[in-house]
Amino acid sequence: MEEKTCPSAEKFFKKEFKKHTGIKDVRFTLAVGSGKGGVGKTTISAILALALKKAGYLVGIFDLDFYGPNINLVLGIEKKKPFIEFGKIKPVSSYNIKIISLALMISEKEPIFMRGLMASKLLQELIQKVEWGPLDFLILDLPPGTGDIFLTMLDLFNPEGFILVTTPHKLAISDAKRTLAILKENNIPVLGVVKNMSDFFEDETSFQEFLSKQRLSLLFEIPVLKELSKTENLIEVFNSSKKQKILEDIAERVLEKVFRIH
């Protein structure tokens, strides 16, 4: 007969694991993901970090997109590398947000060859070696799909909340449904859906049906940021008073969801 671990035991072991890693002082871990690539997960992760930081919280971002790491670009980081001492890695800081990304450790001209098992082992190693220090929120910027990194993330981090990013397009919604199925199976609470590029698609019937059938709430929406055609730095994009108000609204909505669940 196949042995099964009771849910309470699994939760206990995950908590014990966290106590002996660099995330032991992290209060909340929030995963930002979607089944589809190109829907703006990295952009939303950075915007969320800026919003929570503006609200007065200590924030970090862990770029888990090992194959296409670029969180450094959207937060205006150039020529900075994590500090390594006694086998431990100290995150880079930008705008008082702590960041770890492979983009900060290797040249952007250097190709990344990594099979799934190797990526999972790298994630386990980084969890052990990166010393985040005290954080209110650690945001996990996930890669596309639900492969090895995604599944390893669920096992090791057991995030307190998942933020699902999608556009109103049917293709993105189709993949988002598969991601939701895995989250439900693993009892990961979904804080809500972020509708990115919200003003780009005329027909949103599929999106509204998706929210209704899945019983999900719209967490917030972001229009097409035309400023990104001139700069990839979101700190510059959200520098105006109008954009700052957007960050305040995002933080308010996300915090309401987090504290309602926990």
SERO-4910 file (N, C-alpha, C, O; in steps of 0.05 Angstrom, whole numbers):
BEGIN
 pado doro    nc1    nc2    nc3   cac1   cac2   cac3    cc1    cc2    cc3    oc1    oc2    oc3
  Met    A     17    -24      0      0      0      0     18     25      0     38     26     14
  Glu    A     10     44    -16     26     69    -19     23     86      6      0     92     15
  Glu    A     45     94     18     44    112     41     39    140     33     49    150     13
  Lys    A     23    154     49     16    182     44     22    198     69     16    190     92
  Thr    A     34    221     64     40    239     87     16    257     92      5    269     73
  Cys    A      8    259    117    -15    275    123     -9    305    118     14    313    121
  Pro    A    -29    321    110    -24    349    104    -11    365    126      6    382    121
  Ser    A    -18    358    151     -7    373    174     23    367    177     39    385    183
  Ala    A     31    342    171     59    335    173     75    349    151     97    359    155
  Glu    A     64    350    126     77    363    104     82    392    111    103    403    106
  Lys    A     62    405    122     64    433    129     85    438    150    100    457    149
  Phe    A     87    419    169    107    421    190    135    419    179    152    435    186
  Phe    A    140    400    162    166    396    150    175    420    133    198    427    133
  Lys    A    155    432    119    162    455    102    169    479    120    188    494    113
  Lys    A    156    482    142    162    503    161    190    498    173    206    517    176
  Glu    A    196    473    180    223    467    191    244    473    170    266    482    177
  Phe    A    238    467    145    258    472    123    264    502    121    287    510    119
  Lys    A    243    518    123    246    547    120    263    558    143    278    577    139
  Lys    A    261    546    167    276    556    190    306    553    186    322    568    199
  His    A    315    536    168    344    531    164    354    541    137    374    532    127
  Thr    A    339    560    125    348    571     99    349    601    101    343    613    122
  Gly    A    356    614     78    358    643     77    331    657     77    330    681     78
  Ile    A    309    641     76    283    654     76    269    651    104    245    656    106
  Lys    A    285    644    124    273    640    150    261    666    162    244    665    179
  Asp    A    272    689    154    262    715    164    243    729    145    237    753    148
  Val    A    232    714    126    212    725    107    184    720    118    177    698    125
  Arg    A    169    742    120    142    739    132    122    727    113    108    708    120
  Phe    A    121    738     88    103    728     68    117    723     41    133    740     33
  Thr    A    112    700     29    123    695      2    100    695    -17     80    680    -14
  Leu    A    102    712    -38     81    715    -58     92    707    -85    112    718    -94
  Ala    A     80    687    -98     89    678   -124     72    692   -146     48    694   -144
  Val    A     86    702   -167     73    715   -189     78    698   -214    101    694   -222
  Gly    A     56    687   -226     61    669   -248     37    667   -266     16    680   -262
  Ser    A     40    651   -287     19    646   -307     28    623   -324     52    617   -325
  Gly    A     10    610   -337     18    588   -354     30    597   -380     45    582   -393
  Lys    A     25    622   -388     33    632   -414     57    651   -411     59    666   -392
  Gly    A     76    649   -430     98    668   -431     89    694   -445     71    693   -462
  Gly    A    102    715   -438     97    741   -452     73    756   -442     65    775   -455
  Val    A     62    748   -419     38    763   -409     46    785   -389     29    800   -380
  Gly    A     72    787   -382     82    808   -365     86    802   -336     82    818   -319
  Lys    A     94    777   -331     99    769   -303    121    785   -289    117    794   -267
  Thr    A    143    789   -303    165    804   -292    157    833   -287    163    845   -266
  Thr    A    143    845   -306    133    872   -303    115    874   -279    118    893   -262
  Ile    A     96    856   -276     77    856   -253     92    851   -227     86    864   -207
  Ser    A    112    833   -227    128    828   -203    142    854   -193    141    860   -170
  Ala    A    153    868   -212    167    893   -205    148    914   -196    153    928   -177
  Ile    A    125    917   -209    105    936   -201     94    930   -173     91    948   -157
  Leu    A     90    904   -168     81    896   -141    101    903   -120     94    912    -98
  Ala    A    127    898   -126    149    905   -107    150    935   -102    152    943    -79
  Leu    A    147    951   -123    147    980   -119    123    989   -103    126   1007    -86
  Ala    A    100    976   -107     76    984    -92     79    977    -62     73    994    -45
  Leu    A     88    953    -56     91    945    -28    113    961    -14    111    968      9
  Lys    A    135    967    -29    156    984    -18    146   1012    -12    153   1023      9
  Lys    A    130   1023    -30    118   1050    -25    100   1050     -1     98   1070     13
  Ala    A     87   1027      4     69   1025     28     85   1021     54     73   1020     75
  Gly    A    111   1020     52    128   1019     76    138    992     84    147    988    107
  Tyr    A    136    972     66    144    945     73    172    938     62    181    950     43
  Leu    A    185    919     75    211    909     66    206    888     45    192    868     50
  Val    A    217    891     21    210    875     -2    234    863    -16    255    877    -18
  Gly    A    232    839    -25    253    827    -42    240    813    -66    217    806    -65
  Ile    A    256    810    -87    246    796   -111    266    774   -118    291    779   -120
  Phe    A    256    750   -122    272    727   -129    264    720   -158    243    710   -163
  Asp    A    282    726   -177    277    720   -205    282    691   -211    305    682   -213
  Leu    A    261    675   -213    263    646   -217    262    639   -247    262    615   -253
  Asp    A    261    658   -264    262    652   -293    291    649   -301    303    667   -312
  Phe    A    302    625   -296    330    620   -300    338    621   -330    361    627   -336
  Tyr    A    318    616   -347    325    615   -376    323    642   -389    336    647   -409
  Gly    A    308    660   -377    306    688   -388    305    708   -366    285    723   -364
  Pro    A    326    710   -349    325    728   -326    329    758   -335    348    764   -350
  Asn    A    311    775   -327    314    803   -334    301    823   -315    295    846   -322
  Ile    A    296    814   -290    284    833   -270    303    857   -265    294    878   -258
  Asn    A    329    853   -270    348    875   -266    342    898   -285    346    921   -278
  Leu    A    333    892   -310    328    913   -329    305    931   -321    306    955   -323
  Val    A    283    918   -312    259    934   -305    262    950   -280    246    968   -274
  Leu    A    283    943   -264    288    958   -239    313    975   -241    324    984   -221
  Gly    A    324    978   -266    346    996   -271    372    989   -258    387   1006   -249
  Ile    A    378    963   -256    403    954   -244    424    949   -266    419    933   -284
  Glu    A    446    962   -264    468    958   -282    495    954   -267    500    969   -248
  Lys    A    510    935   -276    537    930   -265    538    926   -235    557    935   -222
  Lys    A    517    914   -224    517    906   -196    517    876   -194    503    862   -210
  Lys    A    531    865   -176    531    836   -172    527    830   -142    535    845   -125
  Pro    A    514    807   -137    510    799   -109    537    796    -95    556    786   -107
  Phe    A    538    803    -69    562    800    -54    563    772    -42    544    763    -28
  Ile    A    585    758    -46    588    730    -36    609    730    -15    632    738    -19
  Glu    A    602    719      9    620    718     31    614    693     48    592    688     56
  Phe    A    636    677     53    633    653     69    612    634     58    597    621     73
  Gly    A    610    633     31    591    615     18    562    625     18    544    611      8
  Lys    A    557    649     29    530    660     29    528    683      9    548    697      4
  Ile    A    505    686     -2    500    706    -23    483    729    -13    461    724     -2
  Lys    A    492    753    -15    476    777     -7    463    789    -31    477    795    -51
  Pro    A    437    793    -31    423    804    -54    432    832    -61    442    847    -44
  Val    A    428    839    -86    433    867    -95    409    883    -87    386    873    -85
  Ser    A    413    909    -81    391    927    -73    388    949    -94    407    962   -102
  Ser    A    362    953   -101    355    975   -119    330    988   -109    309    974   -106
  Tyr    A    330   1014   -105    306   1028    -95    297   1015    -69    273   1013    -64
  Asn    A    316   1006    -53    311    992    -27    295    966    -31    281    957    -12
  Ile    A    297    954    -54    285    928    -59    308    908    -63    325    913    -81
  Lys    A    309    886    -48    330    866    -51    323    848    -75    300    840    -79
  Ile    A    344    841    -90    339    826   -115    361    805   -119    385    810   -115
  Ile    A    352    781   -127    370    760   -136    360    750   -163    336    744   -167
  Ser    A    378    750   -182    372    741   -209    398    730   -222    419    740   -217
  Leu    A    395    709   -238    418    699   -253    429    721   -271    453    720   -278
  Ala    A    413    740   -279    422    762   -297    444    779   -283    459    792   -296
  Leu    A    444    778   -256    464    793   -241    489    776   -236    509    787   -226
  Met    A    489    751   -244    511    733   -239    526    725   -264    550    717   -262
  Ile    A    513    727   -287    526    720   -312    521    742   -333    503    758   -330
  Ser    A    538    743   -353    535    763   -374    510    757   -391    503    734   -395
  Glu    A    497    778   -401    473    774   -417    481    762   -445    463    753   -459
  Lys    A    506    763   -452    515    751   -477    520    721   -473    524    706   -493
  Glu    A    521    711   -449    527    683   -443    501    667   -444    483    672   -429
  Pro    A    500    647   -462    475    631   -463    472    613   -439    492    605   -426
  Ile    A    447    607   -432    441    591   -408    431    564   -417    409    562   -428
  Phe    A    447    543   -414    440    516   -420    434    502   -394    452    498   -377
  Met    A    409    494   -390    402    482   -364    377    463   -368    356    472   -376
  Arg    A    381    438   -362    359    419   -362    342    422   -337    351    435   -317
  Gly    A    318    411   -337    300    415   -315    311    407   -288    308    422   -268
  Leu    A    324    384   -286    335    374   -261    357    393   -251    358    398   -227
  Met    A    373    403   -269    394    422   -261    382    448   -250    392    459   -231
  Ala    A    361    457   -263    347    481   -254    336    478   -226    337    496   -209
  Ser    A    324    455   -221    313    449   -194    334    449   -173    331    459   -151
  Lys    A    357    436   -180    380    435   -161    391    463   -155    398    470   -133
  Leu    A    392    480   -176    402    507   -173    383    523   -155    393    538   -138
  Leu    A    357    519   -158    338    533   -141    342    524   -112    342    541    -94
  Gln    A    345    499   -107    350    489    -80    375    501    -68    376    508    -44
  Glu    A    396    502    -84    421    513    -75    419    543    -68    430    552    -48
  Leu    A    405    558    -85    402    587    -80    385    592    -55    390    611    -40
  Ile    A    365    575    -50    349    578    -26    366    576     -1    362    590     19
  Gln    A    385    557     -2    403    553     20    423    575     24    431    582     46
  Lys    A    433    586      1    456    604      3    449    634      4    464    649     15
  Val    A    426    642     -7    419    670     -8    408    678     19    389    667     29
  Glu    A    421    699     31    412    709     57    396    735     52    407    756     48
  Trp    A    370    732     53    352    755     48    351    774     71    347    798     67
  Gly    A    355    764     95    351    781    119    321    785    123    304    773    110
  Pro    A    314    802    143    285    807    149    271    819    125    279    840    115
  Leu    A    249    807    116    232    817     95    203    813    102    195    793    114
  Asp    A    186    833     95    158    829     98    147    812     75    129    795     79
  Phe    A    157    818     51    148    804     27    171    796      9    188    812      3
  Leu    A    171    770      2    190    760    -19    173    753    -43    156    735    -41
  Ile    A    177    766    -65    162    761    -90    177    742   -108    200    748   -115
  Leu    A    164    721   -116    176    701   -134    167    707   -162    143    703   -169
  Asp    A    185    716   -179    179    720   -207    184    694   -222    207    687   -228
  Leu    A    162    681   -229    164    654   -240    168    653   -270    161    672   -284
  Pro    A    179    631   -280    182    628   -309    155    619   -321    137    612   -306
  Pro    A    153    620   -348    128    610   -360    124    580   -355    143    566   -351
  Gly    A     99    572   -356     93    544   -354     93    533   -325     95    548   -306
  Thr    A     90    506   -324     88    493   -298    108    470   -297    100    447   -289
  Gly    A    133    475   -304    153    454   -305    168    451   -279    157    455   -258
  Asp    A    193    442   -281    209    435   -258    212    458   -238    208    453   -214
  Ile    A    218    482   -247    222    504   -229    197    511   -214    197    515   -190
  Phe    A    174    511   -229    148    517   -217    142    497   -195    134    504   -173
  Leu    A    145    471   -201    137    450   -182    156    450   -158    148    445   -135
  Thr    A    182    454   -163    201    456   -141    195    479   -123    198    478    -99
  Met    A    187    502   -135    179    526   -120    156    519   -101    157    527    -78
  Leu    A    136    505   -111    114    498    -93    123    481    -69    114    485    -47
  Asp    A    141    462    -74    150    445    -53    167    460    -32    164    456     -8
  Leu    A    185    476    -42    204    489    -23    194    514    -10    199    519     14
  Phe    A    179    530    -25    170    556    -14    142    554     -1    137    568     19
  Asn    A    125    537    -12     97    536     -2     86    564      1     80    572     24
  Pro    A     85    580    -20     78    609    -18     52    614     -4     32    599     -6
  Glu    A     51    637     10     27    645     25      6    655      6    -18    657     13
  Gly    A     13    662    -19     -6    671    -38      5    670    -66     29    673    -71
  Phe    A    -13    665    -86     -5    664   -114    -21    686   -129    -45    688   -125
  Ile    A     -7    701   -145    -20    722   -161    -18    713   -191      4    710   -201
  Leu    A    -41    709   -203    -42    698   -230    -43    721   -250    -62    738   -249
  Val    A    -24    722   -268    -22    743   -288    -32    733   -315    -23    711   -323
  Thr    A    -49    748   -328    -58    740   -354    -67    765   -370    -70    786   -358
  Thr    A    -70    761   -395    -83    782   -412   -112    771   -417   -117    748   -411
  Pro    A   -129    788   -428   -156    779   -434   -158    759   -457   -180    750   -464
  His    A   -136    753   -470   -136    736   -494   -141    707   -487   -132    697   -465
  Lys    A   -155    693   -504   -162    665   -499   -139    646   -495   -140    628   -478
  Leu    A   -117    651   -510    -93    633   -507    -81    636   -480    -74    615   -467
  Ala    A    -79    660   -470    -68    664   -443    -86    652   -422    -77    640   -402
  Ile    A   -112    656   -425   -131    646   -406   -131    615   -405   -133    603   -384
  Ser    A   -128    603   -428   -127    573   -430   -104    562   -413   -108    543   -398
  Asp    A    -81    574   -415    -58    565   -400    -61    571   -370    -52    556   -353
  Ala    A    -74    594   -364    -78    601   -336    -96    581   -322    -92    576   -298
  Lys    A   -115    569   -336   -132    549   -324   -116    525   -315   -121    513   -294
  Arg    A    -96    517   -331    -80    494   -323    -63    500   -298    -60    483   -281
  Thr    A    -53    524   -297    -38    533   -273    -56    532   -249    -47    523   -228
  Leu    A    -80    542   -251    -99    542   -229   -104    513   -219   -106    509   -194
  Ala    A   -107    494   -237   -112    467   -229    -90    456   -211    -95    442   -191
  Ile    A    -65    462   -217    -42    453   -201    -42    467   -174    -37    455   -154
  Leu    A    -48    493   -174    -49    508   -149    -70    497   -130    -66    495   -106
  Lys    A    -94    491   -141   -115    480   -124   -108    453   -113   -114    447    -90
  Glu    A    -94    437   -129    -86    410   -120    -66    412    -97    -64    394    -80
  Asn    A    -50    434    -97    -29    437    -77    -38    456    -55    -22    464    -37
  Asn    A    -64    464    -55    -75    481    -34    -60    508    -31    -56    518     -9
  Ile    A    -52    519    -54    -40    545    -53    -61    567    -57    -75    567    -77
  Pro    A    -64    585    -38    -85    606    -41    -79    625    -64    -57    636    -66
  Val    A    -99    630    -80    -97    649   -103   -108    675    -93   -132    677    -87
  Leu    A    -91    696    -92   -100    722    -83   -119    736   -103   -136    752    -95
  Gly    A   -115    729   -128   -131    741   -149   -117    742   -176    -95    731   -178
  Val    A   -130    753   -195   -119    754   -222   -112    783   -229   -126    802   -223
  Val    A    -89    786   -242    -80    812   -253    -85    811   -283    -75    795   -297
  Lys    A   -101    830   -292   -106    833   -321    -86    853   -332    -89    877   -329
  Asn    A    -66    842   -346    -46    859   -357    -53    867   -386    -68    853   -400
  Met    A    -43    890   -395    -49    901   -421    -80    903   -425    -91    896   -445
  Ser    A    -92    913   -404   -122    912   -402   -136    928   -423   -159    922   -430
  Asp    A   -123    948   -435   -137    965   -455   -130    957   -483   -137    971   -502
  Phe    A   -116    934   -487   -107    927   -513   -128    910   -528   -130    912   -553
  Phe    A   -143    894   -514   -162    875   -526   -191    887   -524   -199    895   -502
  Glu    A   -205    887   -546   -232    898   -547   -253    879   -534   -270    888   -519
  Asp    A   -251    854   -540   -271    835   -530   -260    820   -506   -240    806   -507
  Glu    A   -273    824   -483   -264    812   -458   -283    791   -447   -283    785   -424
  Thr    A   -300    781   -465   -320    761   -456   -307    737   -444   -316    727   -423
  Ser    A   -286    727   -457   -273    703   -447   -261    708   -419   -261    690   -402
  Phe    A   -250    731   -416   -237    738   -390   -258    739   -368   -254    728   -346
  Gln    A   -281    752   -373   -301    754   -352   -313    726   -346   -319    720   -323
  Glu    A   -316    709   -366   -326    682   -362   -306    666   -345   -313    650   -328
  Phe    A   -280    671   -351   -259    657   -335   -261    664   -306   -260    646   -289
  Leu    A   -263    690   -299   -266    698   -271   -290    686   -258   -289    677   -235
  Ser    A   -312    686   -273   -337    676   -262   -336    646   -256   -344    637   -235
  Lys    A   -327    630   -276   -327    601   -274   -307    591   -253   -311    572   -239
  Gln    A   -284    606   -251   -263    598   -232   -267    610   -205   -253    604   -186
  Arg    A   -287    627   -203   -293    641   -177   -269    657   -167   -262    654   -144
  Leu    A   -258    672   -185   -234    688   -179   -241    718   -179   -260    726   -194
  Ser    A   -227    733   -164   -231    762   -165   -209    776   -180   -186    766   -182
  Leu    A   -216    798   -192   -196    815   -206   -180    830   -185   -191    848   -171
  Leu    A   -154    824   -182   -138    837   -162   -132    866   -170   -137    885   -154
  Phe    A   -122    869   -194   -118    896   -206   -112    892   -235   -107    870   -244
  Glu    A   -113    914   -250   -107    913   -278    -87    935   -286    -87    956   -274
  Ile    A    -71    929   -306    -51    948   -316    -55    952   -346    -55    932   -361
  Pro    A    -58    977   -354    -60    981   -383    -33    978   -397    -13    974   -384
  Val    A    -33    979   -423     -8    979   -438      8   1003   -430     -1   1026   -432
  Leu    A     32    999   -420     49   1021   -411     66   1031   -435     87   1019   -441
  Lys    A     56   1051   -448     69   1061   -473     97   1072   -467    114   1074   -484
  Glu    A    101   1080   -442    128   1091   -434    150   1070   -437    173   1077   -440
  Leu    A    142   1044   -437    162   1023   -440    175   1022   -467    195   1008   -472
  Ser    A    163   1037   -486    176   1039   -513    201   1056   -512    217   1055   -530
  Lys    A    203   1073   -491    226   1090   -489    246   1082   -467    270   1087   -469
  Thr    A    235   1069   -446    253   1059   -425    241   1034   -413    216   1031   -411
  Glu    A    258   1015   -406    249    991   -393    248    993   -362    239    975   -348
  Asn    A    258   1016   -352    260   1021   -323    233   1029   -312    224   1051   -317
  Leu    A    221   1011   -297    194   1017   -285    195   1038   -263    175   1051   -258
  Ile    A    218   1042   -251    221   1063   -231    217   1090   -244    205   1108   -232
  Glu    A    227   1093   -268    223   1118   -283    194   1121   -292    182   1142   -292
  Val    A    183   1098   -301    155   1098   -312    135   1107   -290    116   1121   -295
  Phe    A    140   1097   -265    121   1103   -244    130   1126   -226    124   1127   -202
  Asn    A    145   1144   -238    155   1167   -222    134   1190   -220    137   1206   -202
  Ser    A    115   1191   -238     95   1213   -238     75   1208   -215     71   1186   -205
  Ser    A     62   1230   -207     42   1228   -185     19   1211   -192      7   1197   -175
  Lys    A     11   1211   -218    -11   1195   -227     -5   1165   -225    -21   1149   -216
  Lys    A     19   1158   -233     28   1130   -231     32   1122   -202     28   1098   -195
  Gln    A     41   1141   -185     45   1134   -157     19   1126   -144     18   1109   -126
  Lys    A     -3   1139   -153    -30   1133   -142    -37   1104   -150    -50   1090   -134
  Ile    A    -29   1095   -174    -34   1068   -182    -20   1048   -163    -32   1028   -155
  Leu    A      4   1055   -156     19   1037   -137      5   1036   -110      4   1015    -98
  Glu    A     -5   1058   -101    -19   1059    -75    -44   1041    -76    -50   1027    -57
  Asp    A    -59   1042    -98    -83   1026   -101    -76    996   -102    -90    980    -90
  Ile    A    -54    990   -116    -46    962   -118    -38    951    -91    -47    929    -84
  Ala    A    -22    966    -76    -14    957    -50    -38    952    -31    -39    933    -17
  Glu    A    -57    971    -32    -81    968    -15    -96    943    -21   -105    929     -3
  Arg    A   -100    937    -47   -115    913    -55   -101    887    -47   -113    868    -37
  Val    A    -74    887    -53    -59    862    -47    -57    857    -17    -61    835     -8
  Leu    A    -52    878     -1    -50    875     28    -77    866     40    -77    850     59
  Glu    A    -98    876     29   -125    868     39   -129    838     35   -139    824     53
  Lys    A   -120    828     12   -123    799      7   -105    782     24   -113    762     35
  Val    A    -80    791     27    -60    776     43    -69    774     72    -69    753     84
  Phe    A    -76    797     84    -83    797    112   -110    784    118   -116    776    140
  Arg    A   -127    782     97   -153    769    100   -148    738    102   -161    725    118
  Ile    A   -129    729     87   -123    700     87   -107    692    111   -111    671    122
  His    A    -88    709    119    -69    702    140    -73    720    164    -59    717    184
***
